[in-house]
Amino acid sequence: MAEENQIDGRLDYKYESRWEDLLENERFNRELCNDILQPYILKQRWYGGKASALKYLEIIDSFPIEDQKDRFYGIVLEVNFQEAFVQNYFLPIAFITDQSLVGDKLIARLRLNGKEGFLVDALLLESFRKQIFLKILEGEKYRYKEIAYRRGRSNTISGYESSRLMGVEQSNTSIIYNESCILKIFRRVYVDENPDYEISKYLTMKGFFKNTPRYLGSITLKFSDKNVITLGLMQELVPNKGDAWEYFTHNLKLIFKELSNQKPKLETLRPTKYLEQLAVTDVSSTVLAWCPLSFFEDVSNLALRTAQMHIGLGQERINTAFTPQPFGNDYSVWLKNRLIYQFENRINLVENNLHKLDGLQLELAQEFLSNKKVIRKQLLDFDEDKLKSERLRIHGDYHLGQVLVHERDFYIIDFEGEPESTIRDRKVKQAPIKDVAGMFRSFNYAIYATIFNNHEEYDYELDELFQIAEVLYSNIVGVFLRTYIQEVQQANLNIGYIKEIEFLLQYCLLEKAVYELGYELNARPRWAIIPLKGISNILNQKKHE
């Protein structure tokens, strides 16, 4: 059994087994789940169950990943929670004797047949990273019993040169190979093809959308006769200077600083008409005096790339996973049930967190609660009979953080969908306008985050900054809409006529803001003020229509 190690307080685990046979040892499997991995995964950035009470772990699949030199194991964990739901995670493991390979990043100390060593995450080891890379390049998807390694047709890489883990680990783990491609290892996994893999492959091979990283390969677990789990996605590495959130918030700080220096009269600044389309050249001179034209050119270019993404996703006529569909009663029932459930959850969250709020946050939270009947009615006010446009596979979690910036051009990444949604919900075809609404909410976030984080530096009161924010936001929306609608309509993508577009946009803006409210209250309550302010603005705009 495990005994206390006196050097660093970690537990040693002893087994009369070789590493090659260890997963056949019942005691190891039991202690791995109950004693070793429970405390380990709670500390990992990729573990998404921190807000819930863990009940127990279970290994639902394990398989060797080996070559002539090294043997590793992949394990799929089922995490059971006391709230009666489960999540699945992928963890490749290795046994090493040289701790210098991983530093202090250990899972446990092991003694196997008297041989001392360490259980570690195999992704930390170059030998493992090299092995899976070479198997993707080999591309013999039927060679291995449990795992299919696929090589994309556009993969021209000739061999292995180098590998490194990419930056700070988030919900997945990414590996940079040869400084030219990236392999995303999915940590939280689903018994189905991952949408990121599906859409990346489709856009590369059939959608012909150039402003997303090309699909180069994948790793898939054959979970059963009819089910698969996507474990990894390889794509080209797009040179970039960071994401669009960093890019636009940096520019917004400069814009507000210039505004504060010029101190124009606020009565000269008026928002555009709600959802009015605006050419870049039609932005008013009073706005361009403190907000450079290049900013709106960037907004227009991002709209162009968004439109091209949707055109790529909307042209399929054979593959039923991607063929556009009309709106119908089944979709409406699905949508309303999902959103009302989500909305009731947000009401409970706000009510349970009121004691933590004060000032404007508290005022906006109380306004949200007082408007719950109005919001519920708007969410239920979805009539598919009035909609003549088509639903597509969309990005689904589209915001500035999902876009890379390179030489003032934009590259769209991460097609996994909303983290809160089930894997099947992420694959439901929806109005492409939902992605547009997601980007509008993200620009709204960027503006208000700039204000809340820096308002002491600006020579304005907070309510004056809010007035300026709405002027800036309305111009961003107008420029984006003009470019986006022109591009998709020229390509004959059916997004409906203007009244339908405006209805869907209004609906999806409210949906996204309600979704964001739950995320913020759970993850960073201080930022809940932004979706609360967004919901308030959306409702007030509706009153003035």
BAVOFI-582563 format. One record per residue (C-alpha): residue number from 1; x, y, z. Coordinates in nm, 2 decimals. Each point is the difference from the previous one (the first is absolute). Layout:
# BAVOFI-582563
  resi       X       Y       Z
   NUM       X       Y       Z
...
# end
This chain:
# BAVOFI-582563
  resi       X       Y       Z
     1    0.00    0.00    0.00
     2    0.10    0.37   -0.02
     3    0.25    0.13    0.26
     4    0.11    0.35    0.09
     5    0.31    0.12   -0.17
     6    0.21    0.21    0.24
     7    0.17    0.22   -0.26
     8   -0.29    0.20   -0.13
     9   -0.31   -0.14    0.16
    10   -0.11   -0.18   -0.32
    11   -0.14   -0.35    0.02
    12    0.20   -0.29   -0.14
    13   -0.20   -0.28   -0.17
    14    0.15   -0.35   -0.02
    15   -0.12   -0.27   -0.24
    16    0.14   -0.34   -0.09
    17   -0.05    0.08   -0.37
    18    0.20    0.12   -0.29
    19   -0.10    0.32   -0.17
    20   -0.10   -0.20   -0.31
    21   -0.26   -0.19    0.21
    22   -0.09    0.26    0.25
    23   -0.35    0.08   -0.13
    24   -0.09   -0.36    0.04
    25    0.06    0.03    0.38
    26   -0.34    0.05    0.17
    27    0.15    0.17    0.31
    28    0.18    0.25   -0.22
    29   -0.31    0.08   -0.19
    30   -0.20    0.05    0.32
    31    0.27    0.21    0.17
    32    0.06    0.20   -0.32
    33   -0.36    0.11   -0.01
    34   -0.06    0.04    0.38
    35    0.33    0.13    0.14
    36    0.23    0.11   -0.28
    37   -0.20    0.18   -0.26
    38   -0.28    0.17    0.21
    39    0.24    0.25    0.16
    40    0.20    0.03   -0.32
    41   -0.27    0.10   -0.24
    42   -0.15    0.26    0.24
    43    0.32    0.20   -0.05
    44    0.01   -0.01   -0.38
    45   -0.10    0.30   -0.21
    46   -0.18   -0.23   -0.25
    47   -0.23   -0.15    0.26
    48   -0.34    0.16   -0.04
    49   -0.18   -0.14    0.30
    50    0.14    0.22    0.27
    51   -0.34    0.17    0.08
    52   -0.16   -0.35    0.07
    53    0.05   -0.26    0.27
    54    0.20   -0.30   -0.13
    55   -0.15   -0.33    0.10
    56    0.23   -0.26   -0.16
    57    0.22   -0.08   -0.30
    58   -0.01   -0.30   -0.22
    59    0.22   -0.11   -0.29
    60   -0.24   -0.07   -0.29
    61    0.28   -0.08   -0.26
    62    0.37   -0.05   -0.01
    63    0.24   -0.08   -0.28
    64    0.37   -0.02   -0.07
    65    0.18    0.26   -0.21
    66    0.33   -0.15   -0.09
    67    0.28   -0.04   -0.25
    68    0.31   -0.23    0.01
    69    0.16    0.21    0.27
    70   -0.27    0.14    0.24
    71   -0.34   -0.10    0.13
    72   -0.25    0.26    0.13
    73   -0.37   -0.04    0.08
    74   -0.30    0.21   -0.08
    75   -0.28   -0.01    0.25
    76   -0.35    0.15   -0.03
    77   -0.14    0.09    0.34
    78   -0.36    0.04    0.09
    79   -0.04    0.26    0.27
    80   -0.33   -0.05    0.20
    81   -0.13    0.29    0.19
    82   -0.23    0.01    0.30
    83   -0.24    0.22   -0.20
    84   -0.07   -0.32   -0.22
    85    0.18    0.08   -0.32
    86    0.33   -0.12   -0.15
    87    0.29    0.14   -0.20
    88    0.27   -0.19   -0.20
    89    0.37    0.09   -0.01
    90    0.30   -0.13   -0.19
    91    0.33   -0.05    0.17
    92    0.30   -0.16   -0.15
    93    0.24   -0.14    0.27
    94    0.36   -0.11    0.01
    95    0.24   -0.16    0.25
    96    0.34    0.17    0.02
    97    0.31   -0.04    0.23
    98    0.16    0.34   -0.08
    99   -0.20    0.27    0.18
   100    0.20    0.28   -0.18
   101   -0.21   -0.07   -0.31
   102   -0.30    0.15    0.17
   103    0.12    0.19    0.31
   104   -0.27    0.01    0.27
   105   -0.29   -0.09   -0.24
   106   -0.05   -0.35    0.14
   107   -0.33   -0.19    0.04
   108    0.15   -0.25    0.25
   109    0.31   -0.19    0.11
   110   -0.01   -0.37   -0.11
   111    0.20   -0.31    0.09
   112   -0.05   -0.27   -0.25
   113    0.16   -0.33    0.08
   114    0.24    0.20    0.22
   115    0.09    0.25   -0.28
   116   -0.06    0.35    0.12
   117   -0.14    0.27   -0.23
   118   -0.28    0.24   -0.07
   119   -0.34    0.00   -0.16
   120   -0.03    0.31   -0.22
   121   -0.22    0.15   -0.27
   122    0.16   -0.13   -0.32
   123   -0.05    0.32   -0.19
   124    0.29    0.15    0.21
   125    0.24   -0.24   -0.17
   126    0.15    0.07   -0.34
   127    0.02   -0.38   -0.07
   128   -0.38   -0.02    0.02
   129   -0.06    0.31   -0.20
   130    0.23   -0.12   -0.27
   131   -0.16   -0.34   -0.01
   132   -0.36    0.12   -0.06
   133    0.13    0.26   -0.25
   134    0.17   -0.27   -0.21
   135   -0.31   -0.22    0.01
   136   -0.21    0.29   -0.14
   137    0.26    0.05   -0.28
   138   -0.01   -0.38   -0.06
   139   -0.38    0.04   -0.04
   140   -0.09   -0.37    0.01
   141   -0.33    0.04    0.17
   142   -0.08   -0.37    0.01
   143    0.34   -0.12    0.12
   144   -0.07    0.02    0.37
   145   -0.28   -0.18    0.18
   146   -0.14    0.28    0.22
   147    0.14    0.32   -0.16
   148   -0.04    0.15   -0.34
   149    0.28    0.25   -0.10
   150   -0.11    0.20   -0.31
   151    0.22    0.22   -0.22
   152   -0.18    0.28   -0.18
   153    0.04    0.03   -0.38
   154    0.16    0.34    0.04
   155    0.26   -0.12    0.24
   156    0.34    0.04   -0.17
   157    0.22   -0.04    0.31
   158    0.29   -0.24   -0.07
   159    0.12   -0.09    0.35
   160    0.04    0.09    0.37
   161    0.23    0.28    0.10
   162   -0.12    0.14    0.34
   163   -0.30    0.03    0.23
   164   -0.10    0.21    0.30
   165   -0.31    0.06    0.20
   166   -0.17    0.32   -0.08
   167   -0.01    0.27    0.27
   168   -0.24   -0.02    0.29
   169   -0.22   -0.31   -0.01
   170   -0.37    0.08   -0.03
   171   -0.29   -0.24   -0.06
   172    0.21   -0.20   -0.24
   173    0.37   -0.06   -0.04
   174    0.17    0.12   -0.32
   175    0.33   -0.12   -0.14
   176    0.21    0.21   -0.25
   177    0.19   -0.23   -0.25
   178    0.28    0.12   -0.22
   179   -0.12    0.36    0.07
   180   -0.24   -0.06   -0.29
   181   -0.30   -0.19    0.13
   182   -0.20   -0.05    0.31
   183   -0.16   -0.32    0.15
   184   -0.28    0.08    0.24
   185   -0.06   -0.29    0.25
   186   -0.35    0.01    0.12
   187   -0.01   -0.05    0.38
   188   -0.38    0.00    0.05
   189   -0.12   -0.25   -0.26
   190   -0.34   -0.12   -0.13
   191   -0.13   -0.32   -0.15
   192   -0.03    0.16   -0.34
   193    0.21    0.18   -0.25
   194    0.11    0.34    0.14
   195   -0.16    0.29   -0.19
   196    0.35    0.17   -0.02
   197    0.13   -0.30   -0.19
   198   -0.31   -0.03   -0.22
   199   -0.01    0.37   -0.10
   200    0.37    0.04   -0.04
   201    0.02   -0.30   -0.24
   202   -0.31    0.12   -0.19
   203    0.12    0.35   -0.05
   204    0.34   -0.11   -0.12
   205   -0.12   -0.28   -0.23
   206   -0.34    0.13   -0.13
   207   -0.08    0.34    0.14
   208    0.31    0.16   -0.15
   209    0.02    0.26    0.28
   210    0.36    0.13    0.01
   211   -0.01    0.20    0.32
   212    0.00   -0.29    0.24
   213    0.29   -0.24    0.07
   214    0.01   -0.28   -0.25
   215   -0.09   -0.35    0.12
   216    0.32   -0.22    0.01
   217   -0.11   -0.31    0.19
   218   -0.17   -0.15    0.30
   219    0.00   -0.27    0.27
   220   -0.32   -0.19    0.06
   221   -0.09   -0.27    0.26
   222   -0.22   -0.28   -0.12
   223   -0.21   -0.01    0.31
   224   -0.24   -0.27   -0.12
   225   -0.13   -0.14   -0.32
   226   -0.21    0.30   -0.07
   227    0.16    0.28    0.21
   228    0.32    0.20   -0.02
   229    0.17    0.26    0.22
   230    0.21    0.27   -0.15
   231    0.33    0.02    0.20
   232    0.20    0.24   -0.22
   233   -0.01    0.25   -0.28
   234    0.30    0.11   -0.20
   235    0.00    0.33   -0.19
   236    0.24    0.23   -0.16
   237    0.15    0.27    0.23
   238   -0.12    0.34   -0.11
   239    0.26    0.27    0.06
   240   -0.16    0.26    0.22
   241    0.04    0.28    0.25
   242   -0.26   -0.13    0.24
   243   -0.38   -0.01   -0.01
   244   -0.25    0.26   -0.10
   245   -0.10    0.07    0.36
   246    0.35    0.12    0.08
   247    0.02    0.19   -0.33
   248   -0.33    0.19    0.03
   249    0.02    0.07    0.37
   250    0.35    0.14   -0.05
   251   -0.14    0.23   -0.27
   252   -0.31    0.09    0.21
   253    0.23    0.12    0.28
   254    0.17    0.23   -0.24
   255   -0.34    0.12   -0.14
   256   -0.13    0.08    0.35
   257    0.33    0.17    0.09
   258   -0.02    0.22   -0.32
   259   -0.37    0.07    0.08
   260    0.10    0.12    0.35
   261    0.27    0.22   -0.14
   262   -0.24    0.16   -0.25
   263   -0.29    0.02    0.24
   264   -0.27    0.05   -0.27
   265   -0.35    0.12    0.10
   266   -0.21   -0.30    0.07
   267   -0.31    0.16   -0.15
   268    0.19   -0.03   -0.34
   269    0.02   -0.38    0.03
   270   -0.30   -0.20   -0.08
   271   -0.04   -0.37   -0.06
   272   -0.10   -0.11   -0.35
   273   -0.36   -0.13   -0.06
   274   -0.03   -0.34    0.16
   275    0.14   -0.27   -0.23
   276    0.05    0.25   -0.28
   277    0.25   -0.12   -0.26
   278    0.30    0.22   -0.04
   279    0.27    0.02   -0.26
   280    0.35    0.07    0.14
   281    0.00    0.33   -0.20
   282   -0.33    0.10    0.16
   283    0.13    0.00    0.36
   284   -0.06    0.36    0.12
   285    0.29    0.25    0.02
   286   -0.08    0.06    0.37
   287    0.08   -0.36    0.08
   288    0.30   -0.02   -0.24
   289    0.15    0.30    0.18
   290    0.09   -0.23    0.30
   291   -0.04   -0.35   -0.15
   292    0.22   -0.07   -0.30
   293   -0.14   -0.12   -0.33
   294    0.24   -0.30    0.02
   295   -0.20   -0.13    0.30
   296   -0.32   -0.02   -0.20
   297    0.19   -0.15   -0.30
   298    0.11   -0.28    0.24
   299   -0.36   -0.05    0.11
   300   -0.11   -0.02   -0.37
   301    0.27   -0.25   -0.08
   302   -0.10   -0.22    0.30
   303   -0.36    0.01   -0.13
   304    0.13   -0.10   -0.35
   305    0.18   -0.31    0.15
   306   -0.31   -0.09    0.21
   307   -0.22    0.01   -0.31
   308    0.25   -0.21   -0.20
   309    0.00   -0.26    0.28
   310   -0.38   -0.02   -0.01
   311    0.01   -0.02   -0.38
   312    0.24   -0.29    0.03
   313   -0.22   -0.18    0.25
   314   -0.32    0.07   -0.19
   315    0.08   -0.14   -0.35
   316   -0.02   -0.37    0.07
   317   -0.27   -0.20   -0.18
   318    0.10   -0.36    0.06
   319    0.15   -0.05    0.35
   320   -0.31    0.01    0.23
   321    0.22    0.12    0.29
   322    0.05    0.32   -0.18
   323   -0.30    0.05   -0.24
   324   -0.20    0.31    0.09
   325   -0.35   -0.05    0.14
   326   -0.31    0.21    0.04
   327   -0.14    0.10    0.33
   328   -0.27   -0.22    0.14
   329   -0.20   -0.09    0.30
   330    0.25   -0.26    0.13
   331    0.27    0.26    0.01
   332   -0.22    0.26    0.17
   333   -0.10   -0.25    0.27
   334    0.37   -0.09    0.05
   335    0.10    0.37    0.01
   336   -0.27    0.12    0.25
   337    0.05   -0.29    0.24
   338    0.37    0.05    0.00
   339   -0.01    0.37    0.05
   340   -0.28    0.01    0.27
   341    0.20   -0.26    0.20
   342    0.31    0.21   -0.04
   343   -0.19    0.32    0.09
   344   -0.15   -0.16    0.32
   345    0.35   -0.10    0.10
   346    0.12    0.36   -0.05
   347   -0.29    0.13    0.22
   348    0.11   -0.23    0.28
   349    0.36    0.10   -0.04
   350   -0.08    0.37    0.02
   351   -0.23   -0.05    0.30
   352    0.27   -0.21    0.18
   353    0.27    0.26   -0.07
   354   -0.19    0.32    0.08
   355    0.18    0.03    0.34
   356    0.34    0.02   -0.18
   357   -0.11    0.29   -0.22
   358    0.00    0.37    0.06
   359   -0.03    0.33   -0.18
   360   -0.08   -0.01   -0.37
   361    0.04   -0.38    0.00
   362   -0.28   -0.04    0.26
   363   -0.22    0.25   -0.18
   364    0.04   -0.18   -0.33
   365   -0.06   -0.34    0.16
   366   -0.32    0.12    0.16
   367   -0.11    0.14   -0.33
   368    0.07   -0.34   -0.16
   369   -0.22   -0.17    0.26
   370   -0.28    0.25   -0.03
   371    0.00   -0.06   -0.38
   372    0.00   -0.38    0.02
   373   -0.35   -0.03   -0.15
   374    0.09    0.23   -0.29
   375    0.32   -0.20   -0.07
   376   -0.18   -0.34    0.03
   377   -0.27    0.13   -0.25
   378    0.27    0.11   -0.25
   379    0.17   -0.33    0.02
   380   -0.33   -0.18   -0.07
   381   -0.09    0.24   -0.28
   382    0.17   -0.21   -0.27
   383   -0.24   -0.08   -0.29
   384    0.17   -0.22   -0.26
   385   -0.30    0.07   -0.24
   386    0.13    0.35   -0.05
   387    0.35   -0.11   -0.09
   388    0.09   -0.07   -0.36
   389    0.38   -0.02    0.05
   390    0.20   -0.32    0.05
   391    0.19   -0.15    0.29
   392    0.37   -0.10   -0.03
   393    0.28   -0.16    0.20
   394    0.15    0.31    0.16
   395    0.30    0.08    0.22
   396   -0.23    0.01    0.30
   397    0.24    0.17    0.25
   398    0.11    0.29   -0.22
   399    0.18    0.29    0.17
   400    0.31    0.20   -0.03
   401    0.21   -0.26    0.20
   402   -0.07   -0.25   -0.28
   403    0.16    0.21   -0.27
   404    0.38    0.03   -0.06
   405    0.14    0.32   -0.15
   406    0.28    0.01   -0.26
   407    0.10    0.31   -0.19
   408   -0.35    0.15    0.06
   409   -0.17   -0.31   -0.14
   410   -0.21   -0.24    0.21
   411    0.01   -0.38    0.03
   412   -0.28   -0.19    0.17
   413    0.07   -0.29    0.24
   414   -0.16   -0.23    0.26
   415   -0.32   -0.14   -0.14
   416   -0.08   -0.21    0.31
   417   -0.32    0.20    0.09
   418   -0.13    0.13    0.33
   419    0.17   -0.18    0.29
   420   -0.33   -0.02    0.19
   421   -0.18   -0.18   -0.28
   422   -0.02   -0.37   -0.06
   423    0.20   -0.14   -0.29
   424   -0.32   -0.06   -0.20
   425   -0.14    0.35    0.07
   426    0.32    0.14   -0.14
   427   -0.07   -0.17   -0.33
   428   -0.35    0.13   -0.04
   429   -0.03    0.22   -0.31
   430   -0.08    0.36    0.10
   431   -0.04    0.34   -0.15
   432    0.34    0.13   -0.10
   433   -0.11    0.33    0.15
   434    0.06   -0.16    0.34
   435    0.38    0.02   -0.08
   436   -0.04    0.37   -0.10
   437   -0.18    0.06    0.33
   438    0.28   -0.17    0.19
   439    0.25    0.23   -0.16
   440   -0.21    0.31    0.07
   441   -0.02   -0.11    0.37
   442    0.38   -0.05    0.00
   443    0.05    0.36   -0.14
   444   -0.24    0.12    0.27
   445    0.21   -0.18    0.26
   446    0.32    0.15   -0.14
   447   -0.14    0.35    0.02
   448   -0.14   -0.03    0.36
   449    0.30   -0.20    0.12
   450    0.22    0.29   -0.12
   451   -0.22    0.25    0.19
   452   -0.02   -0.20    0.33
   453    0.37   -0.08    0.00
   454    0.12    0.35   -0.08
   455   -0.27    0.25    0.07
   456    0.21    0.19    0.26
   457    0.24    0.09   -0.28
   458   -0.28    0.17   -0.21
   459   -0.13    0.34    0.07
   460   -0.37   -0.10    0.00
   461   -0.26   -0.13    0.25
   462   -0.10   -0.36   -0.03
   463   -0.34    0.08   -0.15
   464    0.17    0.22   -0.26
   465    0.23   -0.28   -0.10
   466   -0.31   -0.22   -0.03
   467   -0.15    0.25   -0.24
   468    0.33    0.00   -0.21
   469    0.00   -0.38    0.01
   470   -0.34   -0.02   -0.16
   471    0.11    0.24   -0.28
   472    0.31   -0.21   -0.07
   473   -0.18   -0.33    0.02
   474   -0.28    0.11   -0.23
   475    0.26    0.10   -0.26
   476    0.18   -0.33    0.03
   477   -0.33   -0.19   -0.04
   478   -0.10    0.21   -0.30
   479    0.34   -0.05   -0.18
   480    0.01   -0.37    0.07
   481   -0.36   -0.06   -0.11
   482    0.04    0.19   -0.33
   483    0.31   -0.20   -0.10
   484   -0.14   -0.34    0.12
   485   -0.35    0.03   -0.15
   486    0.14    0.12   -0.34
   487    0.25   -0.29   -0.02
   488   -0.24   -0.28    0.10
   489   -0.28    0.13   -0.23
   490    0.24    0.02   -0.30
   491    0.08   -0.37    0.07
   492   -0.37   -0.08    0.01
   493    0.02   -0.12    0.36
   494   -0.36    0.01    0.13
   495    0.01    0.20    0.32
   496   -0.34    0.16   -0.06
   497   -0.12    0.35   -0.07
   498    0.09    0.30    0.22
   499   -0.29   -0.03    0.24
   500    0.07   -0.37    0.05
   501    0.37    0.07    0.05
   502   -0.08    0.27    0.26
   503   -0.24   -0.23    0.19
   504    0.26   -0.28    0.01
   505    0.27    0.24    0.10
   506   -0.20    0.15    0.28
   507   -0.10   -0.35    0.12
   508    0.35   -0.13   -0.01
   509    0.15    0.30    0.17
   510   -0.23   -0.06    0.30
   511    0.07   -0.37   -0.01
   512    0.38    0.06    0.01
   513   -0.02    0.26    0.28
   514   -0.20   -0.23    0.22
   515    0.25   -0.28   -0.07
   516    0.29    0.23    0.09
   517   -0.16    0.09    0.33
   518    0.02   -0.36    0.12
   519    0.36   -0.03   -0.11
   520    0.10    0.32    0.18
   521   -0.18   -0.07    0.32
   522    0.17   -0.34    0.02
   523    0.35    0.10   -0.12
   524    0.06    0.37    0.07
   525   -0.29    0.18    0.18
   526    0.16    0.34   -0.04
   527   -0.06   -0.02   -0.38
   528   -0.37   -0.09    0.04
   529   -0.07    0.38   -0.03
   530    0.08   -0.03   -0.38
   531   -0.27   -0.25   -0.10
   532   -0.24    0.17    0.25
   533    0.06    0.33   -0.17
   534   -0.04   -0.17   -0.34
   535   -0.34   -0.15    0.10
   536   -0.11    0.34    0.12
   537    0.10    0.17   -0.32
   538   -0.17   -0.27   -0.21
   539   -0.33    0.03    0.19
   540    0.01    0.38   -0.01
   541    0.06    0.00   -0.37
   542   -0.29   -0.24   -0.05
   543   -0.23    0.25    0.19
   544    0.11    0.28   -0.23
   545   -0.06   -0.18   -0.33
# end
